[in-house]
Amino acid sequence: MLPELLRRLLRLPEFRTKAARMGKVARVSPTHVEYWQFGDEELHRLAWPETSN
């Protein structure tokens, strides 16, 4: 399950490139992603996009 969640995380625009990931700490769950970004006091929360199976 963890490898699948990490692959999904790295497909999101906010985490797609190394430059976009720099300075972020993410908490990943099956329903959403929460992350903090260096220099930003706000906790960001993203719902997973719908996937077509």
Wavefront OBJ file of the C-alpha trace (Angstrom):
o trace
v 0.000 0.000 0.000
v 2.781 2.457 0.857
v 4.552 2.171 -2.534
v 1.241 2.845 -4.299
v 0.578 5.953 -2.167
v 4.098 7.265 -2.812
v 3.696 6.780 -6.579
v 0.391 8.652 -6.451
v 2.002 11.425 -4.385
v 4.822 11.883 -6.901
v 2.282 12.255 -9.728
v 0.661 15.307 -8.094
v 1.831 18.641 -9.564
v 2.939 19.840 -6.103
v 5.350 16.883 -5.806
v 6.155 15.929 -9.413
v 9.694 17.342 -9.604
v 12.509 17.450 -7.081
v 12.407 21.250 -7.175
v 8.672 21.216 -6.347
v 9.247 18.816 -3.417
v 12.069 20.788 -1.811
v 11.150 22.236 1.582
v 7.966 20.191 1.968
v 7.019 17.655 4.595
v 4.049 15.497 3.652
v 1.680 13.235 5.546
v 0.046 10.798 3.146
v -3.121 8.826 3.829
v -5.432 6.780 1.609
v -7.929 9.680 1.493
v -5.759 12.806 1.300
v -2.331 14.443 1.483
v -1.382 17.096 4.026
v 1.849 19.010 3.704
v 3.786 21.865 5.224
v 6.070 24.035 3.151
v 9.142 25.851 4.416
v 8.426 29.551 4.921
v 4.649 29.011 4.927
v 2.722 28.753 8.195
v -0.287 27.135 6.521
v -1.033 23.403 6.445
v -2.034 22.456 2.904
v -4.498 19.625 2.313
v -5.139 17.906 -1.012
v -7.746 15.278 -1.790
v -6.596 12.521 -4.094
v -7.806 13.030 -7.675
v -10.326 10.506 -8.879
v -8.676 7.600 -10.655
v -10.247 5.662 -13.483
v -9.745 1.904 -13.131
l 1 2 3 4 5 6 7 8 9 10 11 12 13 14 15 16 17 18 19 20 21 22 23 24 25 26 27 28 29 30 31 32 33 34 35 36 37 38 39 40 41 42 43 44 45 46 47 48 49 50 51 52 53
